[in-house]
Amino acid sequence: MAAQVAHSAVDLYQKILDQRLMAINFWRISGQKKIVVRG
């Protein structure tokens, strides 16, 4: 499961990087916040 999550995260990061460089740069300088959801 963890490998699937990591693969998905990397894929999404690459897609956003290709389309929205400014958003990625803001995310980087603002501490790279993450959201964790408990089920």
CHARMM internal coordinates of N, CA and C (Angstrom, degrees):
IC EDIT
DIST 1 N 1 CA 1.4448
DIST 1 CA 1 C 1.5337
ANGL 1 N 1 CA 1 C 110.62
DIST 1 C 2 N 1.3221
ANGL 1 CA 1 C 2 N 117.04
DIHE 1 N 1 CA 1 C 2 N -44.74
DIST 2 N 2 CA 1.4690
ANGL 1 C 2 N 2 CA 120.25
DIHE 1 CA 1 C 2 N 2 CA -179.08
DIST 2 CA 2 C 1.5232
ANGL 2 N 2 CA 2 C 111.10
DIHE 1 C 2 N 2 CA 2 C -60.86
DIST 2 C 3 N 1.3201
ANGL 2 CA 2 C 3 N 117.49
DIHE 2 N 2 CA 2 C 3 N -37.57
DIST 3 N 3 CA 1.4668
ANGL 2 C 3 N 3 CA 120.72
DIHE 2 CA 2 C 3 N 3 CA 179.51
DIST 3 CA 3 C 1.5260
ANGL 3 N 3 CA 3 C 110.63
DIHE 2 C 3 N 3 CA 3 C -64.85
DIST 3 C 4 N 1.3217
ANGL 3 CA 3 C 4 N 117.46
DIHE 3 N 3 CA 3 C 4 N -38.32
DIST 4 N 4 CA 1.4627
ANGL 3 C 4 N 4 CA 120.87
DIHE 3 CA 3 C 4 N 4 CA 178.71
DIST 4 CA 4 C 1.5257
ANGL 4 N 4 CA 4 C 110.77
DIHE 3 C 4 N 4 CA 4 C -66.14
DIST 4 C 5 N 1.3136
ANGL 4 CA 4 C 5 N 116.26
DIHE 4 N 4 CA 4 C 5 N -40.82
DIST 5 N 5 CA 1.4653
ANGL 4 C 5 N 5 CA 120.56
DIHE 4 CA 4 C 5 N 5 CA 178.55
DIST 5 CA 5 C 1.5238
ANGL 5 N 5 CA 5 C 110.08
DIHE 4 C 5 N 5 CA 5 C -63.83
DIST 5 C 6 N 1.3216
ANGL 5 CA 5 C 6 N 116.93
DIHE 5 N 5 CA 5 C 6 N -45.39
DIST 6 N 6 CA 1.4658
ANGL 5 C 6 N 6 CA 120.90
DIHE 5 CA 5 C 6 N 6 CA 179.80
DIST 6 CA 6 C 1.5223
ANGL 6 N 6 CA 6 C 110.82
DIHE 5 C 6 N 6 CA 6 C -62.61
DIST 6 C 7 N 1.3169
ANGL 6 CA 6 C 7 N 116.86
DIHE 6 N 6 CA 6 C 7 N -43.35
DIST 7 N 7 CA 1.4625
ANGL 6 C 7 N 7 CA 121.25
DIHE 6 CA 6 C 7 N 7 CA 179.78
DIST 7 CA 7 C 1.5291
ANGL 7 N 7 CA 7 C 110.26
DIHE 6 C 7 N 7 CA 7 C -61.75
DIST 7 C 8 N 1.3099
ANGL 7 CA 7 C 8 N 116.49
DIHE 7 N 7 CA 7 C 8 N -43.73
DIST 8 N 8 CA 1.4587
ANGL 7 C 8 N 8 CA 121.45
DIHE 7 CA 7 C 8 N 8 CA 179.23
DIST 8 CA 8 C 1.5241
ANGL 8 N 8 CA 8 C 111.47
DIHE 7 C 8 N 8 CA 8 C -64.32
DIST 8 C 9 N 1.3257
ANGL 8 CA 8 C 9 N 116.58
DIHE 8 N 8 CA 8 C 9 N -41.95
DIST 9 N 9 CA 1.4638
ANGL 8 C 9 N 9 CA 120.87
DIHE 8 CA 8 C 9 N 9 CA 179.95
DIST 9 CA 9 C 1.5253
ANGL 9 N 9 CA 9 C 111.44
DIHE 8 C 9 N 9 CA 9 C -63.71
DIST 9 C 10 N 1.3166
ANGL 9 CA 9 C 10 N 116.84
DIHE 9 N 9 CA 9 C 10 N -42.76
DIST 10 N 10 CA 1.4674
ANGL 9 C 10 N 10 CA 120.64
DIHE 9 CA 9 C 10 N 10 CA 179.31
DIST 10 CA 10 C 1.5256
ANGL 10 N 10 CA 10 C 110.06
DIHE 9 C 10 N 10 CA 10 C -65.54
DIST 10 C 11 N 1.3283
ANGL 10 CA 10 C 11 N 117.27
DIHE 10 N 10 CA 10 C 11 N -41.97
DIST 11 N 11 CA 1.4603
ANGL 10 C 11 N 11 CA 121.49
DIHE 10 CA 10 C 11 N 11 CA 179.18
DIST 11 CA 11 C 1.5282
ANGL 11 N 11 CA 11 C 111.02
DIHE 10 C 11 N 11 CA 11 C -62.33
DIST 11 C 12 N 1.3210
ANGL 11 CA 11 C 12 N 116.50
DIHE 11 N 11 CA 11 C 12 N -45.18
DIST 12 N 12 CA 1.4604
ANGL 11 C 12 N 12 CA 120.66
DIHE 11 CA 11 C 12 N 12 CA 178.99
DIST 12 CA 12 C 1.5270
ANGL 12 N 12 CA 12 C 111.04
DIHE 11 C 12 N 12 CA 12 C -63.92
DIST 12 C 13 N 1.3250
ANGL 12 CA 12 C 13 N 116.93
DIHE 12 N 12 CA 12 C 13 N -43.20
DIST 13 N 13 CA 1.4677
ANGL 12 C 13 N 13 CA 121.48
DIHE 12 CA 12 C 13 N 13 CA 178.13
DIST 13 CA 13 C 1.5272
ANGL 13 N 13 CA 13 C 110.20
DIHE 12 C 13 N 13 CA 13 C -57.23
DIST 13 C 14 N 1.3360
ANGL 13 CA 13 C 14 N 116.82
DIHE 13 N 13 CA 13 C 14 N -43.99
DIST 14 N 14 CA 1.4673
ANGL 13 C 14 N 14 CA 120.96
DIHE 13 CA 13 C 14 N 14 CA -179.36
DIST 14 CA 14 C 1.5290
ANGL 14 N 14 CA 14 C 110.64
DIHE 13 C 14 N 14 CA 14 C -64.49
DIST 14 C 15 N 1.3222
ANGL 14 CA 14 C 15 N 117.25
DIHE 14 N 14 CA 14 C 15 N -41.91
DIST 15 N 15 CA 1.4679
ANGL 14 C 15 N 15 CA 120.23
DIHE 14 CA 14 C 15 N 15 CA 179.28
DIST 15 CA 15 C 1.5249
ANGL 15 N 15 CA 15 C 111.05
DIHE 14 C 15 N 15 CA 15 C -63.87
DIST 15 C 16 N 1.3206
ANGL 15 CA 15 C 16 N 116.80
DIHE 15 N 15 CA 15 C 16 N -43.93
DIST 16 N 16 CA 1.4633
ANGL 15 C 16 N 16 CA 120.16
DIHE 15 CA 15 C 16 N 16 CA 179.13
DIST 16 CA 16 C 1.5228
ANGL 16 N 16 CA 16 C 110.27
DIHE 15 C 16 N 16 CA 16 C -66.63
DIST 16 C 17 N 1.3214
ANGL 16 CA 16 C 17 N 117.05
DIHE 16 N 16 CA 16 C 17 N -40.61
DIST 17 N 17 CA 1.4617
ANGL 16 C 17 N 17 CA 121.34
DIHE 16 CA 16 C 17 N 17 CA 179.76
DIST 17 CA 17 C 1.5227
ANGL 17 N 17 CA 17 C 110.54
DIHE 16 C 17 N 17 CA 17 C -59.21
DIST 17 C 18 N 1.3334
ANGL 17 CA 17 C 18 N 116.48
DIHE 17 N 17 CA 17 C 18 N -40.89
DIST 18 N 18 CA 1.4599
ANGL 17 C 18 N 18 CA 120.76
DIHE 17 CA 17 C 18 N 18 CA 179.92
DIST 18 CA 18 C 1.5250
ANGL 18 N 18 CA 18 C 112.30
DIHE 17 C 18 N 18 CA 18 C -66.99
DIST 18 C 19 N 1.3302
ANGL 18 CA 18 C 19 N 117.84
DIHE 18 N 18 CA 18 C 19 N -30.93
DIST 19 N 19 CA 1.4616
ANGL 18 C 19 N 19 CA 120.60
DIHE 18 CA 18 C 19 N 19 CA -171.86
DIST 19 CA 19 C 1.5251
ANGL 19 N 19 CA 19 C 114.39
DIHE 18 C 19 N 19 CA 19 C -107.30
DIST 19 C 20 N 1.3225
ANGL 19 CA 19 C 20 N 117.67
DIHE 19 N 19 CA 19 C 20 N -29.59
DIST 20 N 20 CA 1.4707
ANGL 19 C 20 N 20 CA 120.17
DIHE 19 CA 19 C 20 N 20 CA -171.78
DIST 20 CA 20 C 1.5224
ANGL 20 N 20 CA 20 C 111.54
DIHE 19 C 20 N 20 CA 20 C -137.80
DIST 20 C 21 N 1.2913
ANGL 20 CA 20 C 21 N 115.46
DIHE 20 N 20 CA 20 C 21 N 67.38
DIST 21 N 21 CA 1.4613
ANGL 20 C 21 N 21 CA 121.16
DIHE 20 CA 20 C 21 N 21 CA -177.49
DIST 21 CA 21 C 1.5269
ANGL 21 N 21 CA 21 C 111.89
DIHE 20 C 21 N 21 CA 21 C -58.50
DIST 21 C 22 N 1.3266
ANGL 21 CA 21 C 22 N 117.84
DIHE 21 N 21 CA 21 C 22 N -38.18
DIST 22 N 22 CA 1.4602
ANGL 21 C 22 N 22 CA 120.43
DIHE 21 CA 21 C 22 N 22 CA -179.57
DIST 22 CA 22 C 1.5304
ANGL 22 N 22 CA 22 C 111.48
DIHE 21 C 22 N 22 CA 22 C -63.32
DIST 22 C 23 N 1.3274
ANGL 22 CA 22 C 23 N 117.23
DIHE 22 N 22 CA 22 C 23 N -39.93
DIST 23 N 23 CA 1.4668
ANGL 22 C 23 N 23 CA 121.07
DIHE 22 CA 22 C 23 N 23 CA 179.27
DIST 23 CA 23 C 1.5205
ANGL 23 N 23 CA 23 C 110.66
DIHE 22 C 23 N 23 CA 23 C -64.84
DIST 23 C 24 N 1.3289
ANGL 23 CA 23 C 24 N 117.25
DIHE 23 N 23 CA 23 C 24 N -41.40
DIST 24 N 24 CA 1.4682
ANGL 23 C 24 N 24 CA 121.16
DIHE 23 CA 23 C 24 N 24 CA 178.88
DIST 24 CA 24 C 1.5234
ANGL 24 N 24 CA 24 C 109.98
DIHE 23 C 24 N 24 CA 24 C -64.26
DIST 24 C 25 N 1.3147
ANGL 24 CA 24 C 25 N 117.11
DIHE 24 N 24 CA 24 C 25 N -43.80
DIST 25 N 25 CA 1.4657
ANGL 24 C 25 N 25 CA 119.70
DIHE 24 CA 24 C 25 N 25 CA 179.87
DIST 25 CA 25 C 1.5256
ANGL 25 N 25 CA 25 C 111.29
DIHE 24 C 25 N 25 CA 25 C -62.76
DIST 25 C 26 N 1.3367
ANGL 25 CA 25 C 26 N 117.88
DIHE 25 N 25 CA 25 C 26 N -39.84
DIST 26 N 26 CA 1.4647
ANGL 25 C 26 N 26 CA 121.05
DIHE 25 CA 25 C 26 N 26 CA 177.17
DIST 26 CA 26 C 1.5257
ANGL 26 N 26 CA 26 C 110.33
DIHE 25 C 26 N 26 CA 26 C -63.34
DIST 26 C 27 N 1.3376
ANGL 26 CA 26 C 27 N 116.90
DIHE 26 N 26 CA 26 C 27 N -43.47
DIST 27 N 27 CA 1.4691
ANGL 26 C 27 N 27 CA 121.78
DIHE 26 CA 26 C 27 N 27 CA 178.93
DIST 27 CA 27 C 1.5282
ANGL 27 N 27 CA 27 C 110.11
DIHE 26 C 27 N 27 CA 27 C -59.82
DIST 27 C 28 N 1.3266
ANGL 27 CA 27 C 28 N 116.23
DIHE 27 N 27 CA 27 C 28 N -41.73
DIST 28 N 28 CA 1.4739
ANGL 27 C 28 N 28 CA 120.39
DIHE 27 CA 27 C 28 N 28 CA -179.68
DIST 28 CA 28 C 1.5253
ANGL 28 N 28 CA 28 C 111.44
DIHE 27 C 28 N 28 CA 28 C -64.18
DIST 28 C 29 N 1.3376
ANGL 28 CA 28 C 29 N 117.59
DIHE 28 N 28 CA 28 C 29 N -47.32
DIST 29 N 29 CA 1.4672
ANGL 28 C 29 N 29 CA 119.54
DIHE 28 CA 28 C 29 N 29 CA -175.55
DIST 29 CA 29 C 1.5224
ANGL 29 N 29 CA 29 C 112.57
DIHE 28 C 29 N 29 CA 29 C -76.51
DIST 29 C 30 N 1.3423
ANGL 29 CA 29 C 30 N 117.24
DIHE 29 N 29 CA 29 C 30 N -15.73
DIST 30 N 30 CA 1.4637
ANGL 29 C 30 N 30 CA 119.38
DIHE 29 CA 29 C 30 N 30 CA -179.51
DIST 30 CA 30 C 1.5273
ANGL 30 N 30 CA 30 C 112.56
DIHE 29 C 30 N 30 CA 30 C -95.50
DIST 30 C 31 N 1.3172
ANGL 30 CA 30 C 31 N 117.33
DIHE 30 N 30 CA 30 C 31 N 14.80
DIST 31 N 31 CA 1.4627
ANGL 30 C 31 N 31 CA 120.63
DIHE 30 CA 30 C 31 N 31 CA 173.40
DIST 31 CA 31 C 1.5125
ANGL 31 N 31 CA 31 C 115.80
DIHE 30 C 31 N 31 CA 31 C 100.03
DIST 31 C 32 N 1.3268
ANGL 31 CA 31 C 32 N 117.86
DIHE 31 N 31 CA 31 C 32 N 5.83
DIST 32 N 32 CA 1.4649
ANGL 31 C 32 N 32 CA 122.77
DIHE 31 CA 31 C 32 N 32 CA 177.48
DIST 32 CA 32 C 1.5254
ANGL 32 N 32 CA 32 C 111.64
DIHE 31 C 32 N 32 CA 32 C 50.61
DIST 32 C 33 N 1.3195
ANGL 32 CA 32 C 33 N 115.70
DIHE 32 N 32 CA 32 C 33 N 54.46
DIST 33 N 33 CA 1.4698
ANGL 32 C 33 N 33 CA 120.90
DIHE 32 CA 32 C 33 N 33 CA -178.69
DIST 33 CA 33 C 1.5202
ANGL 33 N 33 CA 33 C 111.45
DIHE 32 C 33 N 33 CA 33 C -61.72
DIST 33 C 34 N 1.3305
ANGL 33 CA 33 C 34 N 114.93
DIHE 33 N 33 CA 33 C 34 N 145.07
DIST 34 N 34 CA 1.4573
ANGL 33 C 34 N 34 CA 122.25
DIHE 33 CA 33 C 34 N 34 CA 178.41
DIST 34 CA 34 C 1.5187
ANGL 34 N 34 CA 34 C 108.89
DIHE 33 C 34 N 34 CA 34 C -125.20
DIST 34 C 35 N 1.3079
ANGL 34 CA 34 C 35 N 116.05
DIHE 34 N 34 CA 34 C 35 N 154.94
DIST 35 N 35 CA 1.4646
ANGL 34 C 35 N 35 CA 121.72
DIHE 34 CA 34 C 35 N 35 CA 177.19
DIST 35 CA 35 C 1.5210
ANGL 35 N 35 CA 35 C 108.01
DIHE 34 C 35 N 35 CA 35 C -116.49
DIST 35 C 36 N 1.3242
ANGL 35 CA 35 C 36 N 115.80
DIHE 35 N 35 CA 35 C 36 N 129.78
DIST 36 N 36 CA 1.4630
ANGL 35 C 36 N 36 CA 121.36
DIHE 35 CA 35 C 36 N 36 CA 177.87
DIST 36 CA 36 C 1.5205
ANGL 36 N 36 CA 36 C 107.46
DIHE 35 C 36 N 36 CA 36 C -116.82
DIST 36 C 37 N 1.3247
ANGL 36 CA 36 C 37 N 115.73
DIHE 36 N 36 CA 36 C 37 N 128.56
DIST 37 N 37 CA 1.4583
ANGL 36 C 37 N 37 CA 121.20
DIHE 36 CA 36 C 37 N 37 CA -179.29
DIST 37 CA 37 C 1.5217
ANGL 37 N 37 CA 37 C 108.67
DIHE 36 C 37 N 37 CA 37 C -112.31
DIST 37 C 38 N 1.3024
ANGL 37 CA 37 C 38 N 115.32
DIHE 37 N 37 CA 37 C 38 N 130.48
DIST 38 N 38 CA 1.4624
ANGL 37 C 38 N 38 CA 120.43
DIHE 37 CA 37 C 38 N 38 CA 178.06
DIST 38 CA 38 C 1.5234
ANGL 38 N 38 CA 38 C 108.99
DIHE 37 C 38 N 38 CA 38 C -95.59
DIST 38 C 39 N 1.3356
ANGL 38 CA 38 C 39 N 116.12
DIHE 38 N 38 CA 38 C 39 N 136.43
DIST 39 N 39 CA 1.4641
ANGL 38 C 39 N 39 CA 118.55
DIHE 38 CA 38 C 39 N 39 CA -178.12
DIST 39 CA 39 C 1.4867
ANGL 39 N 39 CA 39 C 113.65
DIHE 38 C 39 N 39 CA 39 C -110.30
END
COOR INIT
IC SEED 1 N 1 CA 1 C
IC BUILD
